[in-house]
């Protein structure tokens, strides 16, 4: 596997073996001569939108404050110690999406989003830890990072932010544009802007098992089949009317134990769950869609590409796109696997697609899930 400058000239396999989930990695000039992908004015415009998740963090006279977006106004750039955080910038800025895709040595099922943090001098969000892996790429200016592998993750009570009560840094780095720091989950860190700066955070999905369990039971509710109704033809007179009969519990336990699931059920659940768009992601249908024939002509010439907002996954015969799933035959699987892995499809491959897949592609085009190349 090829070495990546992005990872400090080691292969993805070496990175995953030696650092992923294990220890930090500082990479000087991971992206040489890096320039910000969008200016602060564009970032501020995104933060004003209802469907973009944003936060404003300020530190005034030692007191923390956090305001959730939409952010109609921002403090002056001359004011020290404030930070604007904008999530999911990759959904709105093609260059940010392209940057995020450079990290696809980690499966799409784990890759989350690109967050941009803009801060004035002294700005930050305090010493904290994340529950997921993160790459911190410096995009503009300088930021001083202090990090530590402390076990004490107690938080200061009564604050709007999750700030560590007893932060004990072990290492300190100043990152300049193009430098990047990888941190595993629960690794304590504190980043402070030295002058005006921007940092890009590439984060990864790490749902709790509780969250997955609750969602899976909701998923299974649509597929369980328990015919019949409770009955007790051998019922005896109640000695204690308020006590639930033992036979009743035994009968219901026996029926509920008939609920079973296998790996295929879990596969379909995970594919739909992981590809489901976030609550604030909306697709814009094509205002004046081409006819089916014209669309197919253009697709054959230009090819197709997934919308930056679309997440497409697959496992075995199952294909998942934006929370929907379906099973496909071997020939169609080849075509759709290419679309999912490359996030694009050459027009020449459309000849191999069945009528059902072509119909699906046209529907996805109308819904704004895919675009002409």
SULVENGI-V107319 format. One record per backbone hydrogen bond with DSSP energy under -0.5 kcal/mol. NH is the residue of the N-H (numbers start at 1). CO is the residue of the C=O. If there is no record, write none. Layout:
nh=(NH/NH)
co=(CO/CO)
This chain:
nh=(4/7/8/9/10/12/15/16/17/18/19/20/22/23/25/27/27/28/30/30/31/32/34/43/44/45/46/47/48/48/49/52/53/55/56/57/58/59/60/63/65/67/69/70/71/72/79/81/83/84/85/86/87/89/90/91/92/93/96/97/98/99/100/101/102/102/103/104/106/110/111/112/115/115/116/117/118/118/119/120/122/123/128/134/135/136/137/137/138/138/139/140/142/143/144/145/145/146/147/148/153/156/159/163/164/165/166/170/171/173/175/175/178/179/180/181/182/183/186/187/188/188/189/190/192/193/194/195/197/198/199/200/201/201/202/202/203/203/204/205/212/213/214/215/216/217/218/219/220/221/222/222/223/224/235/243/249/250/251/252/253/254/255/256/257/258/259/260/266/267/268/269/270/271/272/273/274/275/276/281/282/285/286/289/295/296/297/298/299/300/301/302/303/304/305/306/307/310/312/313/315/318/319/320/321/322/324/326/328/333/334/335/336/337/338/339/340/341/342/343/344/345/349/350/351/352/353/358/359/360/361/362/363/364/365/366/367/368/368/369/370/371/373)
co=(10/4/5/4/4/2/11/12/13/14/15/15/19/19/182/25/180/26/27/178/178/29/31/39/40/41/42/43/44/45/46/49/51/85/67/83/65/81/63/60/58/56/54/47/47/70/76/121/57/118/55/116/53/114/114/88/89/89/93/93/94/95/96/97/98/99/100/101/103/107/107/203/113/201/86/199/84/116/197/82/193/120/189/183/202/181/135/200/136/179/198/198/194/175/192/143/173/190/171/188/151/163/156/161/127/154/154/147/147/145/143/173/138/176/27/136/25/134/130/184/148/186/128/146/144/123/142/193/119/140/117/137/115/199/135/200/113/201/133/110/208/209/210/211/212/213/214/215/216/217/218/219/220/220/232/240/245/246/247/248/249/250/251/252/253/255/256/258/262/263/264/265/266/267/268/269/270/271/272/278/280/283/366/286/291/292/293/294/295/296/297/298/299/345/371/343/369/307/310/320/318/315/326/313/324/311/321/319/317/329/330/331/332/333/334/335/336/337/338/339/338/304/346/347/348/349/350/354/355/356/357/358/359/360/361/362/363/364/365/364/364/305/303)
